[in-house]
């Protein structure tokens, strides 16, 4: 890409953001680099549950193509070909242990917001823009992260928070975005979705919402060609002012 195109990109992205009535954020990988903590928490749960499983980074990166923690566990078990299959109760208990340990890890303060996130949230609030969350993760995981990074009253700044368990189908289905639009009572063109992965990009695009990508650790090699803009991180928006 020519140098002049690289220089123009953050300016154009910043303009897209400024013109939106609402910004809709993904959580994992977008607001913070949480996926490594999720991986560690899954491995903790496997030990506690007496399973001989261990997800290294390569395995976990592949499994992230399956959206949803419980769905990821089931997909891995099917891949192993072990019978009998884990019951829904087993998977729910694994996920409960994993979620509790993830919250403990987050509470240590080891997972700050990604560069530019806090500044973008503050600027959007000052402009009177509405904020929302559309994610496949659980409400518990959202609260654990944002209570630590934004404060206990973080939810007061968001007009809609839609999690994976609130809808029938998780990303790349558009359900979380369609539900978010319904709660905001806005048209897709009034919003910008901020994502980090191909699954998130597909979900928002299927809901006809323009997408800005901020590349993350586990998804930076995804095909993100359908996004309006692709940035390394959101600090590029502030630099473009």
ChimeraX attribute file (.defattr): number of C-alpha atoms within 10 A of each C-alpha:
attribute: neighborCount
match mode: 1-to-1
recipient: residues
	/A:1	5
	/A:2	6
	/A:3	7
	/A:4	8
	/A:5	9
	/A:6	11
	/A:7	11
	/A:8	11
	/A:9	18
	/A:10	22
	/A:11	17
	/A:12	15
	/A:13	21
	/A:14	20
	/A:15	14
	/A:16	17
	/A:17	21
	/A:18	16
	/A:19	13
	/A:20	17
	/A:21	19
	/A:22	25
	/A:23	21
	/A:24	26
	/A:25	20
	/A:26	22
	/A:27	23
	/A:28	22
	/A:29	21
	/A:30	23
	/A:31	26
	/A:32	19
	/A:33	18
	/A:34	23
	/A:35	18
	/A:36	18
	/A:37	17
	/A:38	22
	/A:39	20
	/A:40	19
	/A:41	21
	/A:42	25
	/A:43	19
	/A:44	18
	/A:45	24
	/A:46	20
	/A:47	13
	/A:48	12
	/A:49	14
	/A:50	8
	/A:51	10
	/A:52	8
	/A:53	15
	/A:54	16
	/A:55	15
	/A:56	12
	/A:57	14
	/A:58	9
	/A:59	12
	/A:60	19
	/A:61	17
	/A:62	10
	/A:63	18
	/A:64	16
	/A:65	15
	/A:66	19
	/A:67	20
	/A:68	19
	/A:69	23
	/A:70	16
	/A:71	14
	/A:72	17
	/A:73	20
	/A:74	16
	/A:75	13
	/A:76	17
	/A:77	16
	/A:78	14
	/A:79	9
	/A:80	8
	/A:81	9
	/A:82	10
	/A:83	8
	/A:84	8
	/A:85	11
	/A:86	14
	/A:87	10
	/A:88	11
	/A:89	9
	/A:90	12
	/A:91	17
	/A:92	15
	/A:93	15
	/A:94	21
	/A:95	19
	/A:96	14
	/A:97	18
	/A:98	23
	/A:99	21
	/A:100	15
	/A:101	19
	/A:102	24
	/A:103	20
	/A:104	13
	/A:105	18
	/A:106	21
	/A:107	15
	/A:108	9
	/A:109	11
	/A:110	11
	/A:111	17
	/A:112	18
	/A:113	19
	/A:114	18
	/A:115	15
	/A:116	16
	/A:117	19
	/A:118	17
	/A:119	14
	/A:120	18
	/A:121	16
	/A:122	12
	/A:123	14
	/A:124	19
	/A:125	14
	/A:126	9
	/A:127	12
	/A:128	11
	/A:129	17
	/A:130	19
	/A:131	21
	/A:132	24
	/A:133	22
	/A:134	29
	/A:135	27
	/A:136	25
	/A:137	19
	/A:138	17
	/A:139	15
	/A:140	13
	/A:141	20
	/A:142	19
	/A:143	18
	/A:144	20
	/A:145	25
	/A:146	20
	/A:147	16
	/A:148	19
	/A:149	19
	/A:150	15
	/A:151	11
	/A:152	12
	/A:153	10
	/A:154	13
	/A:155	17
	/A:156	8
	/A:157	14
	/A:158	14
	/A:159	15
	/A:160	20
	/A:161	20
	/A:162	23
	/A:163	24
	/A:164	20
	/A:165	15
	/A:166	16
	/A:167	16
	/A:168	9
	/A:169	15
	/A:170	24
	/A:171	23
	/A:172	21
	/A:173	20
	/A:174	23
	/A:175	22
	/A:176	28
	/A:177	30
	/A:178	22
	/A:179	19
	/A:180	21
	/A:181	22
	/A:182	13
	/A:183	14
	/A:184	17
	/A:185	9
	/A:186	13
	/A:187	15
	/A:188	20
	/A:189	13
	/A:190	14
	/A:191	26
	/A:192	24
	/A:193	29
	/A:194	29
	/A:195	30
	/A:196	31
	/A:197	27
	/A:198	22
	/A:199	23
	/A:200	27
	/A:201	27
	/A:202	21
	/A:203	25
	/A:204	29
	/A:205	20
	/A:206	16
	/A:207	20
	/A:208	18
	/A:209	24
	/A:210	22
	/A:211	27
	/A:212	25
	/A:213	27
	/A:214	23
	/A:215	21
	/A:216	24
	/A:217	14
	/A:218	19
	/A:219	18
	/A:220	15
	/A:221	11
	/A:222	13
	/A:223	12
	/A:224	22
	/A:225	11
	/A:226	15
	/A:227	19
	/A:228	15
	/A:229	19
	/A:230	21
	/A:231	18
	/A:232	13
	/A:233	18
	/A:234	26
	/A:235	18
	/A:236	18
	/A:237	21
	/A:238	15
	/A:239	11
	/A:240	15
	/A:241	9
